[in-house]
Amino acid sequence: MQHHIYSIVDYYKGDFYFTYDDKELICSIEDSLEYVVKEADLADFYDKLGNKTVIRPREDRSISTTRLLDEVGYALASSEYQREFVMIQKDGTVTELPQLDISKNHVLKDYDNKGIVYDVGVNGDKVCCIKLDTMEENVIPHITPGTTCYPMKNGKLCCFSSSDQDKDADVRAKYTYHVYDVESNSDYVLAETNKRPGTAYYTGIGNDLCVCGDNIFIIDVADDKKKWFRVDKEGDNTLLTDMDLTIETINSLKYGTVKYEDGTYNCPSCRKKFGTFYKEYFILSKEYSEHAEDINTDLKEDFTYAKSEEIENGLEWSSHKCEVNSDKDEIYELEFDTTVNDVDIINDRYLAVDMEREYWCMRGVPPQEDNYQLLYDLETGKRLHNKDIFKGSEDEFKDIVARAIRNFAEKEIQEDARGDLDEIYQYAYEGISIETADLSYEKDYVIVSYAGEGLPYSRYPFCIEISYQDLLGKDTLEID
Ligand SMILES: [Zn+2]
């Protein structure tokens, strides 16, 4: 029985291509608006494909077979469980690939019109490339199976590696981009960029590099902007040309700077290391408030306090005991990561610093995440807490927030995934207080971070919106 892959629908050369396991249909809309369906001329290809599966390149997993054969010149096809690979051309020419051998733990990585790349070994020590014009097999320098690679294009494989940088407080890590050129079997450093504190949220790896024809573009941060840069060569050097293509402004760098500390957490008694940390803090530029210094002192105090809290929690989470001979028990080291996610100035008066904390507490388990906000009045330099903003009673506060949570559960969570709505309200009402509620004040609304009984389990708390109208009876953040 044939099963069909309906998920591939490609718009190519003005027509729609619907790809099946054993054929491809071309759907055209004629000038007369008549809808015409015909089969693509791939009989020879599909005849040789038989019950093998077409493996598409990483560049675009959902291209039609016609486009793949036009652009790459062949398709890779594999038997079940990718045991054997063959190259098949449009005219039905089949080329065996004995080099790709699953019994030697080879795993296909990617392919294009110039080469086929695969990992060698289970945990792998090398990555190899079959150069198609000669079918010779080469080991790709400087990359291992764990290296982040971008989709291969025109015989160029771009890879990324990052290295920690020591104590230059403005650089967290160095990013190095390599390019492997299939034809010359050599690689070169394409570009190096620096990951700076305050930009964690903005400089993710994966979509930060783009090959367009002969040009390669990379995302980097310049001043307070995240931008696309073109990689240019000048003799042996590469340089990044600012194309003035701003993607977004990074507010933490617009309103100030971000510094960091990193290091190890050790038991205060026996000095044994139980964790590592990376922690950022924000420093406000003086031009935004005459109380900038007070605000910065408070931000640093919060930083110091959060560190001592992490040491305390870490000792508990790691079940650390000050035993002399505990070296033989392998301790799983905790990881604490705090980044400045965003900074905003609301209504020209309130500085909101959004922090994100992640804790890796157990091997193989995703980190716990916990976001919080530090809010300041730029006119007085004072830190603001919920009680400075909400002037009603404790009961009124509980009711407003619990109603918002109930409302969220009713609207956003399917009935069979949540508990009884009145119980959700009741539980929230009892658990929440002005003192401890985790609220983030945004320009147009307030967010309460909440995970509690009746709501489905989630690694992150739910972010539930409350309008300023509901919370304060006002249109925006305003304090009497
Ligand atoms: Zn100890």
Residues whose N, C-alpha, C, O or C-beta is under 5 A from the ligand:
A	BS01	ZN	C267 S269 C270 R271 K321 C322
